Amino acid sequence: MTLKGHDGAVNSVAYSSDGRMLASGSTDGTVRIWNMRTGEELMTPLRSGDGAVRSISFARDSRNVVSGTDGGVVCVWSLVDAHVSAQMLRGHSAAISSVLYSPNGSHLASTSRDSTAIIWNSETHQQLAVLRGHKDIVHALAFAPDSRTLATGSADQTIQLWDAATGKPRYKSPYHHDEPLYSLCFLTDGQKIAAGCGNNIMLCKPQTGQDTALLYSGSSPILSVNPSSDGQSLVSAYGNSVCLSTLPRFLVKTSSIVLDGHTATVRVATFSHNGLYIASASDDHTIRIWNASNKSEVQPAVTQEATDNKVVSAVIMTDFRTFTGHTSKVMSVAVPPDGVAIVSGSDDNSVRIWDARTGAKMLSPLLRHTSHVRSIAISSQGRLVASGSSDHTVRLWDLQTGKPVGKPMRGHSNDVNAVVFSPNTRWLASGSDDKTVHIWNVATQRPSAISPLYCRNSVRTVAVSPDGRLVAAGDGLGYLSIWQSDTGQPVHDPLQTGSRSVWSIGFSPDGTCIVSGGALAHNTEHVQIWNITTGEPVFVLTGHTDDVYSATYSPDGRFIGTGSTDKTVRLWDAVTGAPVALLAGHTDWVRSVAFTPDSRSIVSGSDDETIRVWDIVEESRASRASNPDAATLFQYAKLDNRWLQTRFGELLLWVPTEYHKYLYKLKGQRVIIQIGKNGLHQGESWTSCWRGNVSGPGPGLGAGSPSS
């Protein structure tokens, strides 16, 4: 979309951390805040009365926006109290050229035409250090990902590195280049800097200042350069164009594509934090939002050149939805078979149930545990929730009412880290720091005869095969153990994964493989796929930069989803191991990921106390809504006051009284519509369902009846 409202050139744009807002600054002297879902302004323009706005930056918590003006003033605006005037930070003697918050939110930096940079305390707004050394306008600044180093680029053709805490130079002399420095950024690994040097984008090493690659050469000065959160791409602005470039460490050679549409100089272009969008600001008074996830239109070079690197472009990730309410780390998430709800467990000792579409809380928090809830599982019929806790107990809950079922199951002598139901819901497995796996009879809530099963160290995770015949556990020494569920006999010796600890495991839907995620050790990969029969590794998934706390297969077997302490969720091709998507947006460790039953969304829980739902859309089906499967919804529906409803009262279908005889209950729990002899039919064309698929009478409903 194109955002219009400024009366002058738009000099700067910045996304909020959750991607819901965009701030812009203009020569018309205003700061504007935009709603990224609607494109509308969220509030009246913010005016400091101190001249043109040259630069904008969002605070980490998105509560404040900072702007730099031609009057040499740094303005801090509170979006919580938008009616309050900006706090004015004075220290520069000339126009502000750039402002930026550090990634950890502790510092604020500004650069100016007075050849200096200033570091401010982001909370008290006190001036911490004035950085002197450049001999001309300081155009650009960038914080390293760890917030410890600040880089500044100047018209004097130098880059200088500074200690962000003290303001002292990191090295004795600046790094000299052949052109003025208009823009620069650290790459996500913190090991390289991309700099706009005149008309070129150069890649250099901070430790030496040595140029290592020419990434791109434009026809005009590069006024802006910013990396994607996954570290695979750069977006830059020059002339009237936006340029998207891949980085050479991901492809054999750099490839670029130019996005045209602005009618005047583009001052800045930047990625949203989840990498799905690009915002660009121009002298044509407009802001344009580009879809960065559409591979066919935005990144054709990736799909053409990256075959050997296994880059898959058949899937795109649409925007995420964020659920808030927990007051501590979200340790586990799960989705029932009908996909209507999301269940989560947290270190705030609660189990919570959410509406999967809206994020609304369906029930009051379930609060019987006396310590952290470490794991959540839902029965295959969607009736029961199991929770394992640091209070050494396992509890069962009724998913519809939220009431506890029976008494807490006691048997472990330490924290319960994992729980999982068998496919038939007759038994439940739990794993604990006491080095044991217990098998519980769900009906009696007592341990079975084969309990306990012993591991070599604390049990971090448990899983049950799709046919219920196998139980697997990963432990704190990096071993993966698999037993026969009926006898408790090991299938083979524990597998040595090479990880320091196995944090998560998951069976493939066909039961032939198991995925393990863990902590890196001995140069092994964080995610590995194993052949269950032979115990041999099949392949590894390379991409995460830190421990993987969650790994699971999608129900359709096409994908593997992983969550890591590197704060990202990743999607992989389950057959080839090729990376499909990187989902960046969480601000802390990702502890748990789960797929929805239709495999069209991934749910993630994080230490940032939020739950996010990411939608997966095949490009050939991008126009379809990514809602829970209709057949699944009706399968678990109930009839109340002539409405077929979800278990939580969401209205699905109104059925006249005279048609109630065409509905029947299955096993006393499900209400489904029977059409023809083959059951419920669905399709893109409704007429094809009732005309082409109904071939004969079924139980309770004859072919050709009105309700078909």
Summary of the structure (lengths in Angstrom):
residues: 708
radius of gyration: 28.1
end to end distance: 42.2
largest distance: 87.6
contacts: 2614
relative contact order: 0.06
helix: 5%
strand: 48%
